[in-house]
Amino acid sequence: MHHSSTKNIRRCLKRHLLTDPVLGRQDDLRVLDVGGADYNGSYRPLIERLGYTYTSADISEGNSVDVVMTDPDRLPFDDASFDLVICGQTFEHSPRFWVLFAEMVRVCHDDGMIIVAAPSAGPVHRFPVDCYRFLPDSFESIADDHGLVLLEAWTSSVGPFFDVVAAFMRHSRTEACIEPDPDRWRALDDTAQNEAPADVDPAQETMLGVEPALDFLTRVHRTLVPRGYLEIGVWKGFSLVKAKCPAVGVDPYPQVTAKLRDNHRVMPMTAEDFFEMEDVPALVEPLDLVYVDGLHVVEHALMDFMNAERVSHRGTVIIIDDVYPNHPAQASRERITRAWTGDVWKITMILAVARPDLVLVPIDTFPTGSLMVLGADPTSTVLWDTYDAMIAGEMEPRDPDDMTLHRSGAISPTDRLLDRLLRTIREQRDQPEGPDIESLRTLVQGSRPRRLVRS
Ligand SMILES: C[S@@+](CC[C@H](N)C(=O)[O-])C[C@H]1O[C@@H](n2cnc3c(N)ncnc32)[C@H](O)[C@@H]1O
């Protein structure tokens, strides 16, 4: 399963199941996952976190398979025995997917819901065959065929498979949608890992850096004078309060103690939910500065960057925090230290390789380093087109390399080069073409040999 598939199903469950006036009110739902073998992921954790009863059926034995289907055209369950039937990344492998779908309709309760995710594009991947790609209209037709209500069919913007995700019901409801249960809503999200473990090994808590990241951020605000500021990961609000302009901070667990002013707005939700909102561009425009400091795992940090870039302009400065773990333990994807960067450090190499059009300025801030990214291009689809293929390898745990641990090539946060870059961006950001990114690149490259603080 590619990573974005879980996000797609989570979105569907939040939008349709938790708001459903019948299913959304029930504490236990019987959920069937068709083609539910665990290949690099399963919907089981999502469903079990909701407290529902999960059963997976697959044509072959495998990880997380509860029931093996001896006949690929038949689901070995009684009529109407499930409240929710999910099927992801399976229809393309089912030579007669329409027969499988008819079976899913049969085993789904009259009040039940069906969710299907299947690729619209992407490379051939045979399990044991790969026969089809789908479009939203494919699911419109299949709904018509069975007299189902199609709640939604949409195409994900994450490649290379660009899944089409569809939600169906057997009958439309007479009652209006309900407010989703907040505990269930949260249960679907990835854990924030805000608590440091009680026992930490002091040897693993080393910290480096010329100047605190918050002081650096203050200087960026002073020099860049942003007209709009977006922050992913607010926590106590210490970084959000640095903004004198209209500022939006996003955090599912804000614990704000800093004194916020009228220009500061906290959105208590995950970055994923925030960027789903249609009015995000209007909320943040003109977005001149972004601070990415949310969930410290590479798949989230990269997606936060991608989403932020989509609402940016050429002159937006995007700062990603925590790119320099000081010890391999700090880079663990599961938090085991107080100073925790997770594997956000991987984003530097990802952007360097996939996005040579960007200008990357790694900065030696205390305690865990920052990456300043210039030359945002809201029209770029490179990361979106390849996200799932790229992130699959990156989500494997591995220790940071020595260059990262030693901060090789990082620029001092107090270096005058940074002031010069930010002043130039501020002066040029209103020009029709935005700032001259190539001249900024030349400045950064030319400054490197004498600016290295650690090598
Ligand atoms: C290191 S703290 C941010 C600190 C803050 N920027 C500062 O410098 O004072 C990371 C924050 O990210 C938040 N977070 C975790 N998961 C998130 C998500 N999916 N979207 C947005 N924020 C998230 C956590 O709740 C936590 O408050």
PDBQT file of the ligand as one rigid body, heavy atoms in Angstrom, charges set to zero:
ROOT
HETATM    1  C1  LIG A 501       8.171  21.364  18.249  1.00  0.00    +0.000 C 
HETATM    2  S1  LIG A 501       6.523  21.763  18.499  1.00  0.00    +0.000 S 
HETATM    3  C2  LIG A 501       6.396  23.342  17.702  1.00  0.00    +0.000 C 
HETATM    4  C3  LIG A 501       7.027  24.408  18.453  1.00  0.00    +0.000 C 
HETATM    5  C4  LIG A 501       6.773  25.826  17.976  1.00  0.00    +0.000 C 
HETATM    6  N1  LIG A 501       6.859  25.974  16.552  1.00  0.00    +0.000 N 
HETATM    7  C5  LIG A 501       7.838  26.677  18.654  1.00  0.00    +0.000 C 
HETATM    8  O1  LIG A 501       8.924  26.806  18.075  1.00  0.00    +0.000 OA
HETATM    9  O2  LIG A 501       7.561  27.171  19.734  1.00  0.00    +0.000 OA
HETATM   10  C6  LIG A 501       5.702  20.695  17.348  1.00  0.00    +0.000 C 
HETATM   11  C7  LIG A 501       4.195  20.869  17.344  1.00  0.00    +0.000 C 
HETATM   12  O3  LIG A 501       3.682  20.174  16.200  1.00  0.00    +0.000 OA
HETATM   13  C8  LIG A 501       2.393  19.777  16.502  1.00  0.00    +0.000 C 
HETATM   14  N2  LIG A 501       1.907  18.766  15.561  1.00  0.00    +0.000 N 
HETATM   15  C9  LIG A 501       1.940  17.435  15.684  1.00  0.00    +0.000 A 
HETATM   16  N3  LIG A 501       1.343  16.838  14.656  1.00  0.00    +0.000 NA
HETATM   17  C10 LIG A 501       0.932  17.820  13.837  1.00  0.00    +0.000 A 
HETATM   18  C11 LIG A 501       0.229  17.838  12.617  1.00  0.00    +0.000 A 
HETATM   19  N4  LIG A 501      -0.150  16.699  12.022  1.00  0.00    +0.000 N 
HETATM   20  N5  LIG A 501      -0.061  19.023  12.037  1.00  0.00    +0.000 NA
HETATM   21  C12 LIG A 501       0.340  20.173  12.645  1.00  0.00    +0.000 A 
HETATM   22  N6  LIG A 501       1.001  20.216  13.814  1.00  0.00    +0.000 NA
HETATM   23  C13 LIG A 501       1.293  19.054  14.401  1.00  0.00    +0.000 A 
HETATM   24  C14 LIG A 501       2.511  19.263  17.925  1.00  0.00    +0.000 C 
HETATM   25  O4  LIG A 501       1.248  19.217  18.554  1.00  0.00    +0.000 OA
HETATM   26  C15 LIG A 501       3.486  20.267  18.546  1.00  0.00    +0.000 C 
HETATM   27  O5  LIG A 501       2.782  21.253  19.264  1.00  0.00    +0.000 OA
ENDROOT
TORSDOF 0
